[in-house]
Amino acid sequence: MAQAADDSRNLGAFAPALVLLVICLVINYVDRGNLSVAAPLLKTELHLSSAKLGILFAAFFTTYTAMQFVIGWLVDRFDANRILAAGFLLWSLATAATGMVWGFAMLLTMRLILGIGESVALPSCSKILAQHLPEHHRGFASGTLMSALRCGNAVGTLGAGFLMARFGWRPVFIAVGLISLVWLPAWSRWMPRNRLVLSHPGDAGSGSAGPSFAAILRQRSFWGTCAGHFSCNYLFYFMITWLPTYLVLERHLSMTTMTGVAGIYYSVDAVSAIASGWLQDFWIRQGLTPTLVRKSAMAIGFSAAAVAIAGCAVAGPNTYVPWLMAAGVGCGMTGPGLFTFPQTLAGTQAVGRWYGWQNGFANLAGVVGPSLTGFVLQWTGNFRAPFAITAALCIAGGLAWVFIVGRVEQVDWGTARTTSATPVSAEA
């Protein structure tokens, strides 16, 4: 009873910060996804080829991915709350500026700057959750934040899509970038300050800077989370960047109808993420191990996504929507684990570096995937091959989470600093 009361107080105290983190990530994904929604309009107005459109999509991920390897170290060393606020300011201004520029080169520059600003969001959020919540509440919180990413796509696709269809894409970029700045004073007021005391026998001493990058890179589980996260990102970013264009060009939907179908897909993905996180925490509180619960969710989610993506590729005009929604359920199920695995495996002292590097390697999917899809689409003239590539990577991702990642428990960093890490058992 005492533990339940303590948990309730911890969750209650953290609730305002969690709400603001949700809003932050919604804005984050509205801003990064706006270009995808505007892509059919940009393609016509600026006479862009599919290959150039793919380069614009990938440009964001180039700087975003490179910065992950720096941001992880920063959030472990400095205040993650302040780093998050600074990045938020930069990406909001870059979004507003996008609506004011002309030509491919300037659009490319704004996408590169946007990637730098947005790179702070996920490592900072992961660090904040690890510092303030225990294991059996991280699934719900992580699922809520992953749901926010999906909601950002839904809000951006539905809201920004309808507004762009009526007013054009430039005013929407400017308005979204400037209005979102009101988040900053709210974060200054309610950002979390009192950390939860979470000790573990594998933690470094209180005065230690934590494990080195070399110690993290020696962990087999680290490479398993990187491979699994890469596969999840490939699916996720494929849907962020190319789903609107797929619905318009391949399924011949109008801009208005496209925004409705894509928005529903992103909403299904969002509901699946938060429901999966809550269910994972529920079963852990019932006594099942994090290893069994977290890995089972990944296996089921990736399997469902692979089957549904393949079904969508070959489905007819009257049957592709149910397959698309099933892919959203599978994609959403994989979301919470991207946060919960590194939070548990790395512990509070190293989660910024672990997640930052994991997210950095994983976001190579954002560099490769959108541009690869553009070139394959231009080569084949349809979306079947891009869908087949995505389904294959979903299968590979599920295998990585289950068999390469070891037990979902904190690494003993005291041992890891002095000896080469023995490969962690994949036993559940």
QUICOR-V339421 format. One record per helix or strand of 3 or more residues. SS is the DSSP state (h for helix, s for strand). FROM is the first residue (numbers start at 1). LEN is the number of residues. If there is no record, write none. Layout:
{{SS;FROM;LEN} {SS;FROM;LEN}}
This chain:
{{h;2;44} {h;50;28} {h;80;19} {h;104;15} {h;120;13} {h;135;33} {h;169;22} {h;213;5} {h;220;30} {h;255;31} {h;290;25} {h;320;27} {h;351;12} {h;364;17} {h;384;21} {h;413;4}}
